[in-house]
């Protein structure tokens, strides 16, 4: 008799466009973050770029904004790991981004999966993927599962995000084509931001990617976000079973 393998569910949270340094963004971010921490048992926090409004005022206050963001995150999350992607408002302050928030592109084990699931964050801060980001994509394999995050949304069919805040069709093709064919079914979810709204497409986001789920999350602060309750984040789950892994994400306000 075969032993049944119990499903394992791991919780995580995805924030985007908190824009600390702009208007009332810091207080909005400070109100959202503890809600995410206290809801469930989060194993990872993802921050998807434009975490700070660092490019404003020719970057004069950039370091203060990075410090406010980092101190808010570390003070609220405690021992919960987190990773931040770089956004367009941070592109001109890369040395400060890396000083306060780490590498602009990379890969790490998703906590609790014994290395079976990898979290990959990429740099497309100015609307194009960096060579280091494309290198990471070209080296994905079929031995692991992947959750991917970067700032600009892909131009998937039917997307409702303003076209000026979506990657070009050519750059979108560049992204999908970089992933080896054998790894494409292993890309569980792609989280993006920048569009200052929420959007999701849960299947067939691009030819050859029948199983990959695609999300936009970009209202964790005041900048270009409506004040009628649209600020928020994704509360997400990674569920593993004998048949593999899957990701689901739900908007929280």
N, C-alpha and C positions, 0 to 999 in steps of 0.2 A: 504494500500500500504506500502510495506516495505521500510524503509529508507536505501539508499545505503551508505555503509561505505567507506569513501575515503581511498585509500591506503596511507600509510605513509612510506617514505624512509629516512633512516638514514645512513649517510656515516661514514666510519671509515678507518683506515690504518693499515697495518700489515708489520712490518719490521723484519728482522732476520739476525743474524750473522754480526752485524756492527763491531765487533772486535776492538773497540776503544782501542788504545795502540799499534796496529800492523801497521807498515808501514804507508801508506797514508790513513788508514781507517777513521781517524777522519775527514779529509777534505772531503772525499767522503760522509760520513754520514752527515756532515754539509751542503753539497750541495743538498742531497736528501730530508732532513727533511723539509726545507722551501717550497719545491715544493709540498710536500704532504699537508702541512698546507694551502697553498694558493689555492690549487685545491679543490673547493667545500666547504662544511661545515662539516668538520670532527667532530664527537662527541666522538671518542675514538681512542687512539693510542695503538697498541699492539706491544711489542718488545719481540721476541721469543727466547731469550737466546744467549749466547756468545755475549752479548751486549758489553762486554769489553774483552780484552785479558788478563784477570786478572791472569791467571795461569802461564803466562810467567815469566822467570827470578825468578822462585821459589816464585812468588807473591810479589817481592820486591817493584814493582811499582803499585801494585793492587789498592791501595786507590786512587792514582792519576788518574788512568784510570776510576774508578767508578765516581770520582768527575767530570772528563771531560765529561763523558757520561751524568750524571744527569744534570749538568749545561747546556749542549747543549740542552737537551730535555726540561727542564723547561724554559730556555731562549727563545726557539723557539715556544713551544706550548702555553705558557701563561696559560690561564685558562682551556685549553682542558685536560681532564683527560687521564692518561696513566697507563699501567701496564706492567711489565717486567717479563718474565719467566726466569728460571735459565738454563744455558747451561753447557756443559762439561768443558769449559775453566774458568768457575766461581765456579765449584764444590768445589775446595780446599779453597775458600775464602768466604764461606757462611756467616760468621758474617758481613763481609763488604757488601756483597750483600744485606742482610736484613737491614743494617744500611742505605744504600743509595737508595735501590730500593724496600724495603718492603718484605713481606712474600714470600716464595718460592712456596707456593701453596695456593689457596684460591678461593673464589667466590664473585662476586659483581653483582649488577644490571647493565645491559647494559643501558647507558644513553638514556633517551627519551622514554623508553618502559614501564614506570610505573611498573617496576619489572616483567613484563611478560617474558622478555628475560634475561638470566643470562650469564655472562661471567665467565668462569672457567679456571684457569691456574694451571698447574700441574708441578711436579718435577720429571723428569726422566733424570737428568743431566748426570748420568753415565750409561745410557742404561737400567735402571730398574725404575719402578714407586715406589715412596716412599709409605709407609703405609698411610700417610696423604692424598696422591693423590688418592689412591684406595678407601679410606673412602669417599672422595668427590664424586667419581664416583658411589659408591654403594648407595648414598643418593640422586641421581637425581630422579626426579619424573615426572609424566605426566601432571603436572599443569603449567609447565614452558617450555620455549624453551631454548636451550643452544648453545653457541659458545665456543669451547674448544681450548686451545693453550698449547703446550709443545714443547720441543726442538727436540727430535729425531723423525724422520718419522716412521710411522707404516709400517709394511711389508705387504702392500696391493698387490693384484695380478696385475702384469704388471708394477709396479713401476720402473722408470728408474734411480733412485738415486743409487749411488755406494753402493753395498751391505754392505760394512764395515761401512756405515753411516746410516744404517737402523736398527730399533729394531729387535730382534730375533722373529721368528715365535711364540715362547712360550710367549714372553712378549707382543706381539701384541694380542694374544688370551687372555692373562690376562687382558689387557685393555678392549677389547670389552665385555668379559664375566662379568666384574665388573658392567657394566651398567644394571640396572634392565630392563627386557623385555618391560615393559610399557613405559619406557622413551626413547627407542631407536629411535622412529620416531620423537622425539623432539630434537635430536642432529642435529642441522642445518648444522654445519660446524666444521671441525677439521683443525686447522692450525699448521703446524710443520715446522722445520727448519733444520739446521745441515748439510744438503747435498750440500750446496753451489751451488744450482741451483733452478730453478722453475719447479714445476710439479703439475698437478692437475688431479683428478679423480672425476667425478661429480655424480656418482650413483653406487649403489651396491658395495661399497668398501669392504664389509664383509657380510657374511650371516646374515640376520636380520636387515641390515642397508641399505635399498633400497634408502632412501631419503637423507642420509648424504653425504655432499660434503667434499672432502679431498684435502688439499693443502700443498705444500712445498714451502717455501720462505726463501732463505738463502744467499743473496748476497747484503747486505747493507753496505759492507765495502770491503777492498782490499783482505783480507785473503782467499786464494784459490778461488778467483773469477776472471774471465777473465776481461781484461781491454778494451774489444771491445764493450761495451754497455750493458753487462749482469747485471751490478749492478742495483739494484732497489728494489721495494717494491710492495705490493699489495694495490691498491685502491679498497675498498670493499663497498658494500651496504647491508643493512639489510632492507628488505621491508616487511611491515605488512599490512594485509588486513583481510577481514571477514573470509577468509579460513585459516589464520595462517601467518607464517613468512617464508621468504626464504633469503638466502645469495648468493651473487655473488661477485666475486673478479677478478680484471684485473691487469696485470702487468704494472707498470709504471717505466720508466727509468729516 
